Amino acid sequence: MAGGPSGTAEGVSNASLAWAVIMSAFAAFGGILFGYDTGTIGGIIAMQDWLNVFGDFDPTGVLGKETKGMYLKVPDKSLVVSILSAGTFFGALLAFPMGDKVGRKWGIVVSCVIFSLGVGMQLDTKWAPFVVGRVIAGLGVGLISCLVPMYQSECSPKNIRGLIVGLYQLAITIGALLAAIVLNATKDEQSHSAWRTPIAVQFAWAAILGGGMMLLPESPRYLLHKNRVPAAQRALARLTNRPVDSPEVAAECAEITLALEAERALGSGSYADCFKNTALRNGLRTWTGIMLQGWQQLTGINFIFYYGTTFFSSAGIKNPFTITIITDVVNTVMTIVGIQLIDRVGRRRLLLIGAVGMMICEYIVAIVGVTVGTVDASGAADNVAAQKVLIAFVCFYIAFFATSWGPVAWVVTGEIFPLNIRAKGMSLSVASNWLWNFGIGYATPYLVDTSTKGQPNGVATAALHVKVFFIWGSTCLGCLIFTYFFVPETKGLSLEQIDLLYQESSIINSEKYRKQMIAGNVTHAHHGKVETTHTDSADADSEKV
Ligand code: BGC
């Protein structure tokens, strides 16, 4: 269980470690819900029955060859795929009023209810409720995507916090995999249950997350923030498996209270503070979080996960559902590998390696696609070897993402902010993730699909098809340049050391400075956890339960 960014799990009692594991297992359902929800739409819009209900008929026989002439118009496709991300964007921004007013725990429960409402609306056979249902479900996913890591980081022992963040990304990938499996199981049904079943399965994720959260204690930090001391003591007692009146609980409460006092003394922690470039370099950190999450989307990963099914079929590849499952398995398995590399290879280095690896793979897919990946008149690939190379390199590309930009983007976002602006900084960064997610989801059909200009209701597109991978290759070059200039190496450093690193080192020199901090007298190692003489009580206490 060891291996979070702060080091090993040593120093944490078995009882509290067990609780931490249980909590993260429950909270990880937020990731499953996120991954499943974003993973279903691509398959659903390719289903015959769904197209019969929501699609259009093309009498010319040009479109919808595989689906009896039924097809989804480009604007409708863009809308139905990307509207969820519009909801999630606002959900992420709402996460902090929700987390502060309703609380972390109950905020997640309420988000599950909102999400379930949206899921219920998507069972309708009319376009408007279906689309509105996706927006409402999106609000729930956006809220959960912020509140779950927030709750986890406030309740888990510091030494396994990094691993828990990694588990959250792992859960996202498992959610997507489950979506592919369920879609594959129902896709051939010739009734509404083909698409209603995969949608309705989401009630189960919401019930498990919401129900599980009800059984867990509220975040003691939140309770102390609200001056609810006895409730905070009870929550801490449950989290650490100790009596309420034990000296340990009293000491933890005192430390968290001190941390809050120090935090309040640091400033108002307003949104304006997040963008000020004082000695703390908050502006740099906030923009780094916002851009990091944006670049994660610009790797093009969701092109595969949102449009994979339809893209692979238009590239003439047989059995696109099976290919989607393969890509999801690669994503999940390689994420398991990736979360173990973060503390060994380092964040900055993994992001750099991942960007180069993805860039090479995407250029190869583009070059193979435009040169030898031809399709015959029926739309089937007539070059089997090229088709295999294409799929293989898409899989290598996913493997690079899963071992780098997938988990590391979330880990870095969770650790670069000083305590007093961490919540807001994370909210803005996660909202940026969803904004780019939306933009890319919306623009993709216009970039990739065959143009229908000149036909009734026709739409002009760039019709890039496989050439779109030249764009993704180039954006990965952007990821590389961004990481080089903006992402410091933070491996093995405590949060207060990261704070110090931002104040005293340039980003490019961070690796050298980091080593000096660990090797030098300023710090002393304790199983990967390093303490500095500069320990600020606010940040130090934030590390506790
Ligand atoms: C990204 C999602 C993506 C997923 C794929 C996440 O970290 O934010 O947009 O679909 O990884 O595993």
Residues whose N, C-alpha, C, O or C-beta is under 5 A from the ligand:
A	BS01	BGC	T173 N302 F305 G406
